[in-house]
Every structure is written in structure tokens, then in C-alpha cells.
Amino acid sequence: MIRNKLFHFSIALFEAGKELNILDETLTSLKFVRDVLDKNEKFLLFFDSPLIEKEIKKQVFSNVFKDRINKYVTYFSFILIDYNVTKYYHRIYREFKHIYNREKGILEGKIYTPFTLSEERVSNLEAIFKKKYNKPIEFRQVYQKNLIGGIKIIIEDQIYDYSLNNKLNVIKDNLIKNIK
């Protein structure tokens, strides 16, 4: 239920941004707000609190983000405050970004690792797969502690498994096949 509502919010903002020809600016503004909320948990709790009046939340939001984001993202954020869904800002941003990437022909991929990759390493992987798919690609890192080592990459429905887990499973399967 909430996912549908968030999806509709994201689509509405996307369509407005597309119609006004400000998709890039809207994405940048959304990302800025998302980053601020992600880095300051108390700020997010403030906007999520049922004890604080919505008009006060809107005034604080306006003061904090004034001249830093476009007015449409400000108005959009006011709607999120009215519907008490600001705690889902990160998910709304991710959904908007997904729709944006589809529109721009950018592939999305996930890199599963038991450690954090440097931005340089992620950029290198994006360049490699950009050549392979002949399209720009953006990766999102996903921490997966049960991977012993290496990485696993998923792009659309294609899996590239360079993990130690996969190599061990291949060895195990070969051993079992040879024993029978």
C-alpha cells in the first residue's frame, strides 16, 4: 500500500519535472534534500513527528532549504509533510531516480560486496559495463556480509558472480559430479 503511494508521488513529480523541462534540476534538488535527511536523523525525526504542526514543519523546511533546491521540490516536500510521509523521502528519491534513469536510457546495477568499494573502483566498473552494454550505467552498492570475498554484480536480469562463494560452489559441484 505505502509503496504504491510512494510510487505515485514519484511519478507525479517526475511528470511535472518533465513537462517543465527541469528533470535534472529536480533530481539534483531531491538528492540534496535526501542527503541532508539521511545525514541528520534528528532532522528527519522532526519532520516525522506528529507533535509538531505541519505549518511549522513547512516553515523550517523552507528556511533550511531556501535557495538550495528548486521551488517544485519545496512544494512537493510540503505535500509529503501534509501526507506524513517525509520518513520515506529516501525511497521516493530512489523511485524518482529509477524513473529518471529509464527515461534517460541509463542502466541500473547493483554491486554486492562484503566491503565498501571506493568511488574510483565503482567508476571503473561502470566504465567497463558501459562498454559492454553500450549504455551508461549507474551502480548501487549493497553490503552483503555472507559473501566471503569478491563481488556479485546484477544488471537488469544478468548476474556476474565474481565472488569466492560462487567459486567454492563451482568446485563443490565439480567434486560431487566426479564422485558420482
PAVO-104437 format. One line per 5 residues: their letters; for each residue x, y, z of N, C-alpha, C. Coordinates in steps of 0.02 Angstrom, whole numbers, plus 50000, padded with zeros to 5 digits. Example, Ala and Ser with C-alpha at 12.3 -4.5 7.8 and 13.67 -1.06 7.14 Angstrom:
<sites>
as> 50660 49716 50390 50615 49775 50390 50660 49835 50390 ~ 50642 49888 50354 50684 49947 50357 50645 50002 50394
</sites>
This chain:
<sites>
mirnk> 50041 49940 50000 50000 50000 50000 50043 50063 50000 ~ 50090 50067 50048 50132 50127 50052 50178 50132 49991 ~ 50200 50075 49966 50243 50075 49906 50206 50106 49847 ~ 50143 50089 49838 50103 50118 49783 50097 50193 49791 ~ 50085 50215 49852 50078 50287 49865 50144 50322 49849
lfhfs> 50200 50294 49871 50265 50324 49858 50279 50325 49783 ~ 50261 50272 49748 50270 50269 49676 50231 50324 49642 ~ 50169 50335 49664 50127 50387 49634 50156 50457 49647 ~ 50181 50467 49707 50214 50531 49722 50273 50543 49675 ~ 50314 50491 49666 50373 50496 49623 50353 50509 49551
ialfe> 50303 50474 49527 50281 50484 49457 50253 50555 49448 ~ 50215 50578 49495 50186 50646 49489 50242 50698 49485 ~ 50292 50692 49527 50347 50740 49525 50386 50733 49460 ~ 50397 50671 49438 50433 50660 49376 50396 50691 49317 ~ 50332 50678 49312 50292 50705 49256 50293 50782 49257
agkel> 50288 50812 49316 50290 50885 49321 50359 50911 49299 ~ 50411 50878 49322 50479 50898 49302 50491 50891 49228 ~ 50464 50838 49199 50471 50826 49127 50433 50879 49088 ~ 50372 50893 49109 50331 50942 49075 50363 51012 49077 ~ 50394 51028 49133 50425 51094 49141 50498 51094 49116
nilde> 50522 51037 49092 50590 51030 49067 50643 51046 49121 ~ 50630 51020 49182 50677 51032 49237 50693 50966 49273 ~ 50695 50912 49236 50708 50846 49267 50776 50844 49303 ~ 50828 50869 49270 50895 50867 49300 50897 50908 49364 ~ 50869 50967 49361 50867 51012 49420 50826 50981 49476
tltsl> 50771 50949 49458 50728 50917 49508 50765 50859 49541 ~ 50799 50819 49501 50838 50763 49528 50891 50788 49576 ~ 50927 50840 49557 50979 50869 49599 50950 50895 49665 ~ 50894 50929 49661 50861 50954 49722 50838 50898 49767 ~ 50806 50848 49738 50783 50790 49778 50842 50756 49813
kfvrd> 50896 50747 49776 50955 50714 49804 50983 50755 49862 ~ 50985 50820 49854 51010 50864 49907 50969 50856 49971 ~ 50903 50858 49964 50859 50850 50023 50869 50781 50053 ~ 50870 50730 50011 50879 50661 50035 50945 50655 50074 ~ 50999 50684 50047 51064 50680 50081 51063 50715 50149
vldkn> 51031 50773 50152 51026 50809 50216 50987 50768 50267 ~ 50931 50740 50245 50889 50700 50291 50925 50636 50312 ~ 50963 50605 50266 50999 50544 50282 51055 50557 50333 ~ 51086 50615 50328 51144 50630 50371 51123 50656 50439 ~ 51061 50678 50446 51040 50706 50509 50974 50674 50531
ekfll> 50981 50621 50570 50923 50582 50591 50873 50625 50631 ~ 50899 50671 50672 50854 50713 50712 50811 50758 50668 ~ 50840 50780 50613 50803 50821 50566 50745 50782 50536 ~ 50758 50720 50518 50705 50676 50490 50652 50662 50544 ~ 50674 50651 50606 50626 50639 50660 50582 50700 50672
ffdsp> 50610 50759 50664 50572 50821 50671 50514 50822 50621 ~ 50530 50807 50557 50479 50809 50505 50429 50752 50511 ~ 50448 50700 50545 50404 50642 50553 50361 50646 50616 ~ 50377 50692 50660 50343 50696 50724 50270 50719 50718 ~ 50224 50681 50748 50154 50702 50747 50140 50758 50797
lieke> 50188 50774 50840 50179 50826 50891 50192 50896 50864 ~ 50224 50900 50806 50241 50965 50778 50192 50981 50721 ~ 50165 51042 50723 50116 51061 50672 50147 51062 50603 ~ 50106 51045 50554 50130 51042 50485 50155 51109 50460 ~ 50122 51162 50480 50144 51229 50457 50213 51247 50485
ikkqv> 50227 51225 50545 50293 51238 50574 50345 51197 50536 ~ 50329 51135 50520 50375 51092 50482 50390 51124 50414 ~ 50338 51151 50382 50347 51182 50316 50391 51244 50322 ~ 50381 51283 50374 50421 51343 50384 50495 51325 50395 ~ 50507 51275 50437 50576 51253 50449 50606 51226 50384
fsnvf> 50568 51187 50348 50592 51159 50285 50612 51216 50238 ~ 50568 51266 50232 50582 51323 50188 50645 51359 50209 ~ 50653 51369 50274 50712 51405 50299 50777 51366 50287 ~ 50774 51301 50297 50834 51260 50289 50855 51254 50216 ~ 50806 51244 50172 50822 51230 50102 50814 51290 50056
kdrin> 50799 51347 50084 50789 51407 50043 50849 51420 49998 ~ 50835 51433 49935 50887 51447 49884 50934 51389 49872 ~ 50920 51330 49898 50963 51272 49886 50930 51220 49841 ~ 50863 51222 49838 50827 51175 49796 50775 51213 49755 ~ 50751 51182 49702 50701 51217 49661 50634 51219 49697
kyvty> 50593 51266 49677 50530 51278 49712 50482 51219 49705 ~ 50487 51181 49652 50442 51124 49642 50457 51068 49692 ~ 50520 51058 49707 50538 51008 49758 50517 51033 49827 ~ 50520 51098 49837 50495 51126 49901 50420 51113 49907 ~ 50382 51128 49856 50309 51117 49858 50294 51043 49864
fsfil> 50332 51002 49828 50324 50929 49833 50336 50906 49905 ~ 50387 50933 49936 50404 50914 50005 50348 50935 50052 ~ 50316 50991 50038 50259 51013 50079 50202 50962 50074 ~ 50193 50934 50016 50141 50882 50007 50159 50821 50048 ~ 50223 50802 50047 50245 50745 50088 50234 50758 50162
idynv> 50245 50820 50183 50232 50839 50253 50157 50833 50267 ~ 50115 50857 50222 50043 50853 50231 50018 50781 50237 ~ 50049 50736 50199 50029 50666 50199 50068 50624 50251 ~ 50111 50657 50290 50150 50623 50342 50193 50566 50314 ~ 50226 50578 50258 50268 50526 50229 50341 50549 50218
tkyyh> 50362 50601 50253 50430 50625 50244 50482 50572 50264 ~ 50463 50526 50308 50511 50474 50328 50529 50429 50270 ~ 50490 50432 50215 50503 50391 50156 50538 50430 50100 ~ 50566 50487 50118 50598 50530 50067 50651 50491 50028 ~ 50689 50451 50063 50742 50412 50030 50712 50365 49977
riyre> 50658 50332 49994 50626 50285 49948 50594 50322 49889 ~ 50565 50381 49903 50536 50421 49850 50591 50444 49802 ~ 50647 50465 49830 50703 50486 49787 50726 50427 49744 ~ 50734 50368 49774 50757 50310 49737 50709 50292 49681 ~ 50644 50296 49695 50594 50282 49643 50597 50334 49587
fkhiy> 50604 50397 49606 50610 50451 49556 50672 50440 49513 ~ 50727 50423 49546 50790 50411 49510 50783 50352 49462 ~ 50748 50301 49483 50736 50243 49440 50697 50264 49377 ~ 50645 50303 49386 50605 50326 49329 50647 50372 49285 ~ 50686 50415 49316 50731 50461 49280 50781 50422 49238
nrekg> 50811 50371 49267 50860 50331 49231 50829 50296 49171 ~ 50770 50269 49180 50735 50237 49124 50724 50287 49067 ~ 50702 50346 49086 50689 50399 49036 50753 50418 48998 ~ 50808 50421 49033 50872 50442 49004 50912 50385 48973 ~ 50886 50323 48978 50921 50266 48949 50982 50244 48989
ilegk> 50980 50256 49054 51035 50237 49098 51017 50171 49132 ~ 51061 50121 49124 51050 50057 49157 51066 50063 49231 ~ 51033 50023 49271 51047 50021 49343 51073 49952 49361 ~ 51123 49952 49403 51150 49890 49426 51164 49892 49501 ~ 51172 49833 49529 51190 49827 49600 51254 49788 49605
iytpf> 51297 49812 49649 51359 49776 49664 51353 49751 49736 ~ 51354 49686 49744 51350 49655 49811 51422 49640 49833 ~ 51440 49666 49891 51507 49655 49918 51504 49649 49994 ~ 51554 49614 50022 51559 49612 50095 51599 49671 50123 ~ 51616 49717 50079 51657 49776 50098 51635 49834 50053
tlsee> 51657 49894 50070 51639 49953 50030 51692 49964 49976 ~ 51668 49973 49915 51713 49988 49860 51724 50063 49856 ~ 51783 50083 49835 51798 50155 49827 51758 50181 49768 ~ 51747 50247 49767 51712 50278 49711 51749 50265 49646 ~ 51815 50266 49649 51855 50254 49590 51842 50183 49562
rvsnl> 51840 50135 49606 51827 50065 49585 51758 50058 49554 ~ 51708 50090 49585 51640 50088 49558 51639 50121 49489 ~ 51672 50178 49482 51676 50213 49418 51709 50169 49365 ~ 51761 50134 49384 51795 50088 49337 51747 50033 49314 ~ 51709 50005 49361 51661 49953 49344 51606 49981 49298
eaifk> 51584 50042 49313 51534 50073 49270 51560 50083 49199 ~ 51623 50103 49193 51653 50112 49127 51658 50046 49089 ~ 51677 49993 49124 51683 49927 49093 51615 49903 49067 ~ 51564 49909 49108 51498 49885 49088 51464 49933 49039 ~ 51483 49996 49039 51457 50043 48990 51479 50021 48920
kkynk> 51542 49999 48915 51567 49974 48851 51530 49910 48831 ~ 51520 49867 48879 51488 49803 48866 51416 49812 48842 ~ 51378 49856 48874 51308 49866 48858 51296 49923 48809 ~ 51348 49962 48797 51343 50021 48753 51290 50070 48778 ~ 51285 50076 48843 51239 50122 48876 51271 50144 48941
piefr> 51255 50204 48964 51280 50224 49030 51248 50179 49084 ~ 51285 50170 49138 51260 50128 49192 51278 50159 49259 ~ 51235 50151 49307 51247 50175 49375 51239 50115 49421 ~ 51290 50107 49464 51288 50054 49512 51270 50080 49581 ~ 51236 50037 49618 51222 50050 49689 51253 49992 49727
qvyqk> 51292 50009 49777 51325 49957 49817 51276 49930 49870 ~ 51278 49865 49877 51237 49831 49928 51283 49789 49970 ~ 51283 49802 50034 51325 49764 50080 51294 49695 50090 ~ 51334 49643 50079 51311 49575 50089 51365 49537 50127 ~ 51355 49533 50192 51407 49505 50235 51420 49431 50225
nligg> 51372 49395 50196 51383 49323 50187 51426 49306 50126 ~ 51445 49356 50086 51494 49344 50033 51562 49339 50066 ~ 51597 49287 50051 51663 49277 50082 51714 49326 50054 ~ 51710 49338 49991 51755 49384 49958 51733 49396 49887 ~ 51762 49444 49854 51743 49459 49785 51680 49500 49782
ikiii> 51650 49502 49723 51589 49541 49713 51540 49503 49669 ~ 51477 49523 49674 51425 49497 49630 51390 49558 49601 ~ 51381 49559 49535 51350 49616 49501 51287 49592 49467 ~ 51234 49631 49476 51172 49617 49441 51152 49679 49401 ~ 51142 49668 49336 51119 49721 49291 51058 49694 49256
edqiy> 51001 49726 49269 50938 49702 49244 50929 49629 49262 ~ 50927 49583 49215 50918 49512 49232 50982 49472 49224 ~ 51038 49505 49216 51103 49472 49206 51143 49473 49272 ~ 51171 49415 49291 51211 49409 49352 51283 49394 49333 ~ 51329 49433 49362 51400 49422 49354 51427 49407 49424
dysln> 51442 49345 49436 51461 49324 49503 51537 49311 49507 ~ 51573 49358 49535 51645 49352 49544 51662 49342 49618 ~ 51616 49310 49653 51626 49301 49724 51661 49235 49739 ~ 51693 49233 49796 51726 49172 49818 51673 49118 49831 ~ 51615 49139 49855 51559 49092 49867 51543 49054 49803
nklnv> 51539 49090 49747 51522 49059 49683 51577 49010 49662 ~ 51639 49031 49669 51695 48987 49650 51695 48924 49692 ~ 51682 48929 49757 51678 48871 49801 51621 48825 49781 ~ 51564 48854 49763 51507 48814 49741 51522 48777 49676 ~ 51558 48809 49630 51577 48775 49568 51623 48716 49583
ikdnl> 51672 48726 49627 51717 48672 49647 51678 48615 49679 ~ 51632 48632 49724 51591 48582 49758 51550 48542 49708 ~ 51518 48577 49661 51478 48543 49610 51520 48497 49568 ~ 51581 48518 49549 51626 48476 49510 51647 48415 49549 ~ 51661 48423 49614 51681 48367 49656 51623 48316 49660
iknik> 51564 48340 49671 51506 48296 49677 51494 48259 49612 ~ 51501 48293 49555 51493 48263 49490 51545 48208 49477 ~ 51607 48222 49497 51661 48174 49486 51657 48114 49532 ~ 51627 48122 49590 51620 48067 49638 51567 48018 49615 ~ 51515 48043 49584 51459 48000 49562 51482 47964 49503
</sites>
